[in-house]
Amino acid sequence: MQVQCPTCNTDVQWNNESVYRPFCCKKCQLIDLGEWADEAKSIPCGANPNEQTTQMPSIEDIEALLAAQPDTFFK
């Protein structure tokens, strides 16, 4: 089976010998990784981009929630 490299659109044979599949080479693989790391690419999640980011609870809040659980919660 042949697929196109997501970075440069070169045809790539999809088999065990194609170590960078679906990419044609290490360079295209690293370019794609850099785009994800730079957040140029993302997976749509349906979130409203205008909404404020949710704050993560503090470690103290998490510990308090865990301490309030019955002992059977952890078994």
C-alpha positions in Angstrom: 0.0 0.0 0.0 1.2 3.5 -0.7 0.4 6.6 1.3 1.5 10.2 0.9 3.9 11.8 3.4 1.9 14.2 5.5 4.7 16.8 5.3 5.9 16.8 1.7 3.2 14.6 -0.1 5.9 12.2 -1.4 4.6 8.6 -2.0 5.6 6.3 0.8 5.4 2.5 0.7 3.5 1.4 3.9 5.5 -1.7 5.0 8.0 -2.8 7.6 11.0 -1.4 5.6 9.5 2.1 5.8 10.8 3.0 9.3 9.5 6.6 9.2 6.0 5.7 7.9 3.8 7.6 7.3 6.6 10.0 6.7 9.1 9.6 3.9 12.2 10.4 6.0 13.4 11.5 9.4 13.4 15.2 8.3 9.7 15.2 7.5 9.0 13.4 10.7 10.8 16.1 12.7 9.1 18.9 10.8 5.7 17.4 11.8 6.8 17.0 15.4 8.0 20.6 15.5 4.6 21.8 14.2 2.8 19.9 16.9 5.2 21.2 19.6 4.7 24.7 18.3 0.9 24.1 18.5 0.6 24.9 14.8 -1.3 21.6 14.6 -3.9 20.5 17.0 -6.8 18.0 17.3 -10.1 19.8 17.3 -12.0 19.2 20.6 -15.0 21.4 20.1 -13.8 23.8 22.9 -14.7 27.4 22.5 -11.5 29.4 21.9 -13.0 32.5 23.5 -13.6 30.7 26.8 -11.2 31.2 29.7 -8.8 28.3 30.4 -9.9 26.2 33.4 -7.5 26.4 36.3 -6.1 23.1 37.6 -6.7 22.5 41.3 -3.7 22.9 43.7 -1.9 19.9 45.1 -3.3 20.8 48.5 -6.9 20.7 47.1 -6.2 17.3 45.5 -4.7 15.9 48.7 -7.8 17.1 50.6 -10.1 15.4 48.2 -8.2 12.2 48.4 -8.1 12.3 52.2 -11.9 12.7 52.3 -12.4 9.4 50.4 -13.2 6.2 52.3 -10.5 3.6 52.5 -12.4 1.3 50.0 -11.9 4.0 47.3 -8.2 3.0 46.9 -8.8 -0.8 46.8 
